[in-house]
Amino acid sequence: MGAAGRAGARLLLAATLCLAAAEPHARAAGKKVLPPPSNLHYSYVPLCKLKWTWSHPEGISSDCDLEYCSEILINEIPQENTEWSRKLFREEDVSLNEMVHFKVRSECKAENASEPSDWVMISTSPKGAEGTAAVDINCTWHNLEYMVCTWLPGQNASAHTNYTLHYWHEELKNQEQCQNYISGDTFGCNFSFSISNTTSMYSPINILIRGNSEEIRPVCENRNPTTIVKPGPPRIVSVSKSKDGLHVEWQKPGTFAPHCLAYDLELKDSKSHTNHSFEVLKSTAMQIPNVDPNTMYTVKVRAKVQNKCYSSYHLGDWSEERSIGENTDFTIYIVLMLAIPLTVALAIIILLVYLKRLKILIYPQIPDPRKIIKRMFGEQTEDLQGFPGDDFLNACKPAKEEEILSLVCIETLESVSSAEEERERHALQVKAL
C-alpha cells in the first residue's frame, strides 16, 4: 500500500470513529439519522467506465437539501475521489483488473437537525486469472493523426495468448476495435485517431486490452491525449547560402497550430565535425550568420510541442538531412602524400631486382670443370691410364645429360690427352737412362 493509500485509510478510519463517537451524542440530542439510498447497482458504459446508480431514499423531509456523498476504493484502498452531488448516479473510469468498491450515503446539506445515513456499498470483482492481463501499456499520439499502443503479455499468460485492443472516445458513438496489429517481441496496434476539438481541452481516450479467452483478465487504461502527443518530422524546404549567412526553411508537421510547436535545429560543418544546436520558437525558418563559404554544412530539424498547448514530453523525429557548400577534404591529400613515396620506393626495388636478373643473362657464370667432374665421378679417384677408348668415351658421358654442356666435355678430353703425352715422354726418358 502506498503513502497516499495509507493516508486515505487513516482518514477513513478517523472519519468512521468520529461518526461512531458522534452517533450516541446525536441520538441523545434527538437528531434524526437519514435513510440510505436504495437500489444501488452498476453497469459498464461504453468501455472502461463504470456507472453506479441508486434511488432516492424514502422519508426525507422537504426541509432537507439532500445530496449524496460517494467514495471509491481500489483493492480496499480509499482513493482521493470523494464526491458530493445531487445526481442519482456517478461515472468513473476504472481498471478492470482490480477489485473496485463503491459506497454512497445520504446527507442534508447545511442542516444540523439530521445525521448522514449509513453507507451503502457494492463491489466489482475482476474477471479472468490473476497475472494474465497485459502490462506495460504505452500509447503515443503521432502527429495528431494516429495512435500507437504497445504492451507486454502477463507473466501468467500462455505463449499462445492473443490480445485485442478496443478504444473509445466521446466523439465516437460506439467502441472501435483496432485492426492494424504489430508483430514482434512486443504486442501492439495502431489506429487512426484525430479530434475535431480546436480548443486546448481534450477528453480522455479509453483503451481496453483483453485476451482471446475468458481466462485472460482484461485491463483498461485511461489516457489524456495531450500528454502523449509526438509531432512528426518536419520537411526541409530549402537551404541556401549568401553573404548574410545560411538560410534554412522547413514545413511544420501535421495539423498543429503554429504557436504550439517549437523546433530544434542542428548544424554540422565538414571542417570541425562539431554539431551546433539552435532552438526556434513559432517560426519555420532560421538565418544562421558567420558561415564559411568554403565549408559544407549539413542541417536537420525536429519539432517539439509547447507546454501551453500540450503537456507531452515526446520529442519528434529528426527530418532528413540537407547539405550545402563545398566539402574541402584534406584526407585525399594526406593519402597522396603517403602513397607517392611508397610507390616510388616499390618501383626502385622492382627495378633493382630486374637489373640483377638482366646482368645474369648478359654475363652468364662459367661453370667450374672441377666441380662438374666431381659430380660426374663422385668421390672416387681412378687412374686415368686404365681407361680404354670406348670406356673413356663412356666415362665422358654425364650421369645427368641435362647438366653437362658440350664445351665441358671437349675441355676434359684435351686435358686427358695432355696427361697421356706427358706420361709417354717420361717413360722414354726412363728407358734412355
GIGI-V956927 format. One record per backbone hydrogen bond with DSSP energy under -0.5 kcal/mol. CO is the residue of the C=O (numbers start at 0). NH is the residue of the N-H. E is the energy in kcal/mol with one decimal. If there is no record, write none. Layout:
[[CO,NH,E] [CO,NH,E]]
//
This chain:
[[1,5,-2.5] [2,6,-2.6] [3,7,-2.5] [4,8,-2.5] [5,9,-2.4] [6,10,-2.5] [7,11,-2.8] [8,12,-2.5] [9,13,-2.8] [10,14,-2.7] [11,15,-2.4] [12,16,-2.7] [13,17,-2.4] [14,18,-2.5] [15,19,-2.8] [16,20,-2.6] [17,21,-2.3] [18,22,-1.8] [19,23,-0.7] [20,24,-0.7] [21,25,-2.7] [22,26,-2.7] [23,27,-2.4] [24,28,-2.0] [25,30,-3.0] [26,29,-0.8] [31,114,-3.0] [37,54,-3.8] [40,52,-2.6] [42,50,-3.1] [44,46,-1.3] [44,48,-1.5] [47,49,-0.5] [47,93,-2.2] [48,44,-3.3] [49,91,-2.2] [50,42,-1.6] [51,89,-2.0] [52,40,-2.1] [54,37,-1.3] [60,63,-1.4] [62,64,-0.5] [63,65,-1.5] [64,108,-2.9] [66,106,-2.4] [67,69,-0.5] [67,84,-2.1] [68,104,-1.8] [69,82,-2.2] [70,102,-2.2] [71,78,-1.7] [72,74,-0.6] [72,100,-3.0] [73,76,-1.7] [75,77,-0.6] [76,73,-2.2] [78,80,-2.0] [82,69,-2.3] [84,67,-3.3] [87,53,-1.9] [89,51,-2.8] [91,49,-2.8] [94,97,-0.8] [95,126,-0.6] [98,74,-3.5] [99,123,-2.7] [100,72,-2.8] [101,121,-2.5] [102,70,-2.3] [103,119,-2.4] [104,68,-1.9] [105,116,-2.4] [106,66,-2.4] [106,108,-0.6] [107,110,-0.9] [112,31,-1.7] [114,33,-2.6] [119,103,-2.1] [121,101,-2.9] [123,99,-2.3] [128,131,-1.3] [128,216,-0.5] [130,155,-2.8] [130,156,-0.6] [131,153,-0.7] [134,151,-2.9] [137,149,-2.7] [139,141,-0.9] [139,147,-2.4] [140,142,-0.6] [140,229,-2.8] [141,144,-2.8] [141,145,-1.7] [142,254,-0.6] [144,192,-2.4] [145,141,-2.7] [146,190,-2.2] [147,139,-2.2] [148,188,-2.3] [149,137,-2.6] [150,186,-2.0] [151,134,-2.7] [153,156,-1.4] [157,160,-1.5] [161,211,-0.7] [163,209,-1.9] [164,177,-2.7] [165,207,-3.3] [166,175,-2.8] [167,205,-2.6] [168,171,-2.5] [175,166,-2.7] [178,180,-1.2] [179,189,-2.1] [181,187,-0.7] [186,150,-2.3] [187,181,-3.1] [188,148,-2.7] [189,179,-0.7] [190,146,-3.0] [199,201,-0.6] [204,222,-2.6] [205,167,-1.8] [206,220,-2.8] [207,165,-3.1] [208,218,-1.9] [209,163,-2.8] [212,215,-1.1] [214,128,-2.9] [214,216,-0.5] [218,208,-2.6] [220,206,-3.1] [220,222,-0.5] [222,204,-2.8] [222,224,-0.7] [223,226,-2.0] [224,227,-1.3] [225,310,-0.6] [227,140,-3.4] [228,313,-0.6] [229,142,-3.2] [230,316,-0.7] [233,235,-0.6] [234,250,-2.4] [237,248,-2.4] [239,246,-3.1] [241,244,-1.0] [244,241,-2.7] [245,247,-0.5] [245,287,-3.6] [246,239,-2.5] [247,285,-2.4] [248,236,-2.0] [248,237,-1.8] [250,234,-1.5] [252,255,-0.9] [256,259,-2.1] [257,260,-1.1] [259,305,-2.5] [260,281,-1.2] [261,303,-2.4] [262,264,-0.5] [262,279,-2.9] [263,301,-1.9] [264,277,-2.5] [265,299,-1.5] [266,275,-3.3] [267,297,-2.7] [268,272,-1.3] [273,268,-1.1] [275,266,-3.1] [277,264,-3.0] [279,262,-2.9] [280,282,-3.2] [283,249,-2.5] [285,247,-2.7] [285,287,-0.5] [286,288,-0.6] [287,245,-3.3] [291,294,-1.4] [293,327,-0.5] [295,269,-2.0] [296,323,-2.2] [297,267,-2.5] [298,321,-2.1] [299,265,-2.5] [300,318,-2.4] [301,263,-2.5] [302,315,-2.5] [303,261,-2.9] [305,308,-1.6] [305,309,-2.7] [313,304,-0.5] [321,298,-2.7] [323,296,-3.0] [325,327,-0.9] [326,328,-1.2] [327,329,-0.6] [328,331,-0.5] [329,333,-1.8] [330,334,-2.3] [331,335,-2.2] [332,336,-2.4] [333,337,-1.5] [334,338,-2.4] [335,339,-2.5] [336,340,-0.7] [337,341,-1.1] [338,342,-2.3] [339,343,-2.4] [340,344,-2.5] [341,345,-2.2] [342,346,-2.1] [343,347,-2.2] [344,348,-2.1] [345,349,-2.1] [346,350,-2.2] [347,351,-2.5] [348,352,-2.1] [349,353,-2.0] [350,354,-2.6] [351,355,-2.0] [352,356,-1.8] [353,357,-2.2] [354,358,-2.3] [355,359,-1.5] [356,360,-1.5] [357,361,-2.1] [358,362,-3.0] [361,363,-0.6] [366,368,-0.6] [367,371,-1.7] [368,372,-3.0] [369,373,-2.4] [370,374,-1.9] [371,375,-2.0] [372,376,-2.9] [373,377,-1.4] [376,379,-0.9] [379,381,-0.6] [381,383,-0.5] [382,385,-1.0] [383,386,-1.1] [385,387,-0.7] [387,391,-2.9] [388,392,-2.4] [389,393,-2.7] [390,394,-2.2] [391,395,-1.7] [392,396,-0.7] [393,396,-0.7] [399,402,-2.2] [400,403,-0.9] [404,407,-0.6] [404,408,-1.3] [405,409,-1.8] [406,410,-2.1] [407,411,-2.0] [408,412,-2.2] [409,413,-2.1] [410,414,-1.7] [411,415,-1.9] [412,416,-2.2] [413,417,-1.9] [414,418,-1.3] [415,419,-1.5] [416,420,-2.0] [417,421,-1.6] [418,422,-1.4] [419,423,-2.2] [420,424,-2.0] [421,425,-1.6] [422,426,-2.2] [423,427,-2.1] [424,428,-2.0] [425,429,-1.7] [426,430,-1.9] [427,431,-2.3] [428,432,-1.5]]
//
